[in-house]
Amino acid sequence: MNPISPARRAVLLAPVAVLAAAVAFVAQRPLHHRAGWQPWLGTVNAAVFWSLAALPLSAVLMRVLSRRRAAFAEVAMVHGTVPWVWMILLPGPGAGVAPRRVSLVPFRDLYEVLSQGTPVTATVQIGGNLLVFAALGFFAPIRFRSLTVPRVLALGAACSVLVETAQYVLWLDRVSSVDDVLLNAAGAGLAALASRRWRDR
């Protein structure tokens, strides 16, 4: 009996993954308190749902392109980064009304989170910011061999500055913080260090 190939296994598991994502989404839908298209595109739950729903497709593409390292890395970078950026650019409840907020003092927001927030809040805030460009930091050096860790740090910082600037310009009721830039860049740099083994191969 021939074993099931990884690509076929991913195809077979796709409906299961989509169903699980749909159940999780529907279960949390009462938290949205919104009607129409908004729950499907304009919430964190929606970003998680569509990311999970697209995971089998990304897995198949990565398997098909596994012999082409560049294409494999590109798929992984996109799928691992877009959901985080999507969530960051979701508008807050005071979008377009609340005053724009900017925090340019390094480590002030981090100190407030660590000193005044709960351990869960600190873990989510710091861990989430470290993961925003982690996929980019991990796979970009595999795709572009010239990207050293310092360059990945600079790339992560530049991408983060663009996102924080977009938050301010689009008036999303979010704080554009230098600490977010520092954590995003640090996450990309740490991921680049973790991928050195695969890059060297």
C-alpha positions in Angstrom: 0.0 0.0 0.0 1.5 3.3 -1.1 1.8 6.0 1.6 -0.2 9.2 1.1 2.0 12.0 -0.2 2.4 15.2 1.9 0.7 17.2 -0.9 -2.3 14.8 -1.0 -2.5 14.7 2.8 -2.6 18.5 2.9 -5.5 18.5 0.3 -7.4 15.9 2.4 -6.9 17.9 5.6 -8.0 21.1 4.0 -11.8 20.7 4.6 -11.0 19.7 8.3 -8.9 22.9 8.7 -11.6 25.1 7.1 -14.3 23.5 9.2 -12.3 24.0 12.4 -11.7 27.6 11.5 -15.4 28.2 10.7 -16.4 26.7 14.0 -14.0 28.9 15.9 -15.1 31.9 14.0 -18.8 31.3 14.5 -18.3 30.5 18.2 -16.7 33.9 18.7 -19.0 35.9 16.4 -21.2 37.2 19.2 -18.2 39.2 20.4 -18.3 41.2 17.2 -21.6 43.0 17.8 -21.6 43.9 14.1 -23.6 43.0 11.1 -22.9 42.7 7.3 -19.4 42.3 5.9 -17.6 43.8 8.9 -17.3 40.5 11.0 -15.8 38.8 7.9 -13.1 41.3 7.1 -12.8 43.9 9.8 -12.1 42.0 13.0 -9.2 40.0 14.5 -11.4 36.9 14.4 -11.8 37.4 10.6 -8.0 37.7 10.1 -7.5 34.5 12.1 -10.3 32.7 10.2 -9.0 33.6 6.7 -5.4 32.8 7.7 -6.4 29.3 8.9 -8.7 28.8 5.8 -5.8 29.7 3.5 -3.3 27.5 5.4 -4.0 24.3 3.4 -3.5 26.1 0.1 -0.2 27.6 1.3 0.8 24.1 2.5 0.1 22.7 -0.9 2.0 25.5 -2.7 4.9 25.1 -0.3 5.0 21.3 -1.0 4.8 21.8 -4.8 7.5 24.5 -4.7 9.7 22.7 -2.1 12.4 22.1 -4.6 12.5 25.7 -5.5 13.7 27.3 -2.3 13.0 30.9 -3.5 9.4 30.2 -4.3 8.9 28.2 -1.1 10.3 31.0 1.0 8.1 33.6 -0.7 4.9 31.7 0.1 6.0 31.3 3.7 6.9 35.0 4.0 3.5 36.1 2.7 1.4 33.7 4.7 3.3 34.4 7.9 3.3 38.2 7.6 0.0 39.3 6.0 -2.3 38.2 8.8 -0.3 40.1 11.4 -0.3 43.3 9.3 -4.0 42.9 8.6 -4.7 42.7 12.4 -2.5 45.7 13.1 -4.3 47.9 10.5 -7.8 47.1 11.8 -9.5 50.3 12.9 -10.3 50.8 16.6 -13.6 51.9 18.0 -12.7 55.6 17.7 -11.2 55.5 14.2 -11.6 58.8 12.5 -12.8 60.5 15.7 -10.4 59.9 18.5 -7.2 62.0 18.5 -4.2 60.5 16.7 -1.7 59.2 19.2 2.1 58.9 18.9 4.6 57.5 21.4 8.2 58.4 20.4 9.9 57.8 23.8 11.7 54.5 23.6 10.7 51.8 26.1 8.0 54.0 27.8 5.2 51.8 26.5 7.1 48.6 27.3 7.6 49.9 30.9 3.9 50.7 31.3 2.9 47.2 30.0 5.3 45.4 32.2 4.6 47.5 35.3 0.9 48.1 35.1 -0.5 45.4 32.9 -1.3 41.8 33.8 1.2 39.0 32.9 -1.2 37.9 30.2 -1.5 41.4 28.7 2.3 41.8 28.7 2.8 38.4 27.1 0.3 39.1 24.4 1.5 42.6 23.7 5.2 41.8 23.6 4.9 38.3 22.0 2.6 39.6 19.4 4.9 42.4 18.4 7.8 40.0 18.2 5.9 37.8 15.8 4.6 40.4 13.4 7.7 40.2 11.1 9.1 36.9 12.4 8.1 35.0 9.2 9.7 37.8 7.1 12.9 37.6 9.2 13.0 33.8 9.0 12.4 33.3 5.3 13.8 36.4 3.8 17.5 35.4 4.3 16.6 32.0 2.7 15.1 33.8 -0.3 17.8 36.5 -0.5 21.2 35.2 0.6 22.6 38.7 0.8 20.3 39.5 3.7 22.4 39.3 6.9 21.0 39.6 10.4 21.7 43.3 10.6 20.0 43.9 7.3 17.0 41.9 8.4 16.8 44.0 11.5 16.8 47.1 9.3 14.2 45.6 7.0 12.0 44.7 9.9 12.3 48.2 11.3 11.5 49.8 8.0 8.4 47.6 7.5 7.3 48.4 11.0 7.8 52.2 10.5 5.6 51.9 7.4 2.9 50.1 9.3 3.0 52.5 12.3 2.9 55.5 9.8 -0.1 53.9 8.1 -1.9 53.6 11.5 -1.4 57.3 12.0 -2.2 58.5 8.5 -5.3 56.3 8.2 -6.5 57.5 11.6 -7.2 54.0 12.9 -7.5 54.9 16.6 -4.2 53.1 17.4 -1.0 54.3 19.0 1.9 54.7 16.6 4.7 53.6 19.0 8.5 53.5 18.6 8.4 50.5 21.0 6.4 48.6 18.5 9.0 49.3 15.9 11.8 48.1 18.2 9.9 44.8 19.1 9.0 44.2 15.4 12.6 44.6 14.3 13.8 42.5 17.2 11.4 39.7 16.3 12.6 39.8 12.6 16.3 39.7 13.8 15.7 36.8 16.1 13.9 34.9 13.4 16.8 35.6 11.0 19.2 34.1 13.6 17.0 31.0 13.9 17.0 30.5 10.1 20.8 30.6 9.6 21.0 26.8 9.6 18.5 26.5 6.7 20.0 29.5 4.9 23.5 27.9 5.0 22.1 24.8 3.4 
